[in-house]
C-alpha cells in the first residue's frame, strides 16, 4: 500500500478501528498505513481530540461507539498482591465480565486509572505476557494491593455472580475490613 498522508490516513485508520472486533495495535496500524508507530500515536491523539471514542488499551486501540450501550457496569474495590493479578482477572472473565480498567488512589496524583479491557482468558494471558515482557509494575503495588476495577457485563446477574466469586476468593475489599 502506498503511504497515506494527514486526514486521509486518519480516516483510513478510523475505519479500520471501527470495523475491528478486537483491539488493533499501533504497530499493526502503522504497517497498514505505511507509517511509523509514533505517527499512529499522534493520529490517535488527533482523532480523540476531534471527539472520536477511541481508547488505548494494553492490547491496542479500540473504537467504543455502540459497544458500551446497555451494559451493566460496576466499580468494585479489591485487595490482593501482584502475584494474584492473573488469578483475579481470570476469575472475573470466566464469570462473564469484561474488566475495563484498574484505578488506585495515589497520595500525590489522586485517582490514577489504566485501561485493561480484557474479556477472555486469552486476553488476560496476553496482558500478563506484556506485563512480564516489559517488567512493568502493577498500580496496586503503590497502594499495598488496594485498587478498583470497572467491570461490565450483559446483565446485572452476571455482575453479581462475578462479585460473589471475588468475595469467595478473598479478592473483594469489604466495608468491614
N, C-alpha and C positions, 0 to 999 in steps of 0.2 A: 504494500500500500504506500502511496506517496505521502509525504509529510503534510499534515494538516496544520493550519495556522489559525490563531486567535479564536474569534467567535465560532467559526465553522468547526474547529476542533472541540470547543466546549459543548456545542450542540451534539456532536457525534458522541462524545463521552457521556453526556446526559442520557442520550437514547440507549447507550449500552448498559448503563447502570439501571435505568428504568426497566429494561427488558430482562434483566437478570434476576433469577430467583435466589441467587447466592451472592454474598459479598464479592466484589471484584477488587483485586489488589492493585496498588499503584503501579507495580511492575507490569502486570498484565495489561492494564490500560495504556501504559507507556508504549508497550510493544504494538498494541493495536493502532495507536495514533502515530507511531514512529517518532516519538519524542522521549526525553528523559523522564524518570520518575519525579524529579523535582519540578518539572513543568506541570505534571499532573497534580502535584500538591498545590501549586499556585492556581491551576484551573479549578480545582475543587473549592478552594477558598473563594474564588470569584463567583462561582455558581452558588455557594452558600450565601454570600453577601447579597446576591440577587433574590434570595428567599427560597431557593430550591431546598427541599427537605432531604439533604444528603448528610449522612453521618459517617464518620470514620470509625470503624471498629477494629479490633485486633485481627480480624480476618480480611478486612478490606473495606471498600466504600459500599454503602447501601443507600438506596433511594427509599424513603419512608412513606411517601404518599400512599394512601389507601391500604397500607399494610397494618396500621395500628387501629383501624376502625373497629369498634365494638369488642375490643379485647378487655378481659378482666385484668386489672392491674393492682398490685400491692407493693408496698415497700416493707421489707422485713429486716429486723435487727438481728444480727448474727454475731457469734463469737467462736473463734477457733484459731489455731495456729496455721502457718503457711503450709505445713506438710499435709494438712487436711483439706486443702483447697480443691484438689481434684475429686476427692470423695464427695465433698459438699456439692460441687457443680453437677457431678453425675447423678447424685441423688435428686436434685431439682429437675434436670432434664428428663430423667426416667419417670418422674411423676407427671410429666407432660407440660412443663412450663418452659418459657424462654427466660433466661437470665439476661436482662438488658444491660445492667451496669453494676458497679460497686462504688460505694461512697464511704468516706470517712470524715470525721470532724477533726480538722487539724487545728492546733492551738494558735497558729500564726495566720494561716491562709483561710481558715474557715472550712466550709464544706468543699471537699475535693471529690470529683466524680470521674470515673473512667468507664468507657463503654466496654462491654464484654460480648454481648449479643451471641449467646450460644443456646441452641435449642435441641441439639442431638449429642449423643455420646461421642460421635466422631468429631464434632466441632469442639467439644471440651478437650478431647485428646490433642487436636491441632493447637488449641490455645495453650495447653500445658507444654507442648513441644516448643512453641515460640518462647514461652517463659524460660524454659530450660536452655534453649539455644542462645538466647540473649543474655541470660544471667540476670534478668530483671527481678526487681523486688516486688512483693505484693504490697498494696496500700495498707492492708491490715497490720503489716509489720510496724507501722507508725503509731498504732493505737492498741498495742498488745492484743490484737486479734479481733477487736470490736469493729464492725462495719455494717453497712446497709446494702441490700440488693433490691433493685426494682425487678419484679418478676411479672410476667404476663402469661395469660392462658386463654383458651377459647371460652372458658366459663369460670364462675366462682367456685364450683365444686372441685374442679381441678386445682385451683389455687389453694383451697383449704386442705386438700389431700397433701400437696407439696409442703405446706406449712406444718401439718401434723407429722409428716415424715422428718422434717427438720427438727421438730421438737423431740420426737422419739430417738433421734440420733445425737441429741445433745448439741446441735448447732444453733438453735434459736436462743436469742438473748431474751429472757423472760423478765417481766417487770419486777418479780420478787427477788431477783438477784442483786 
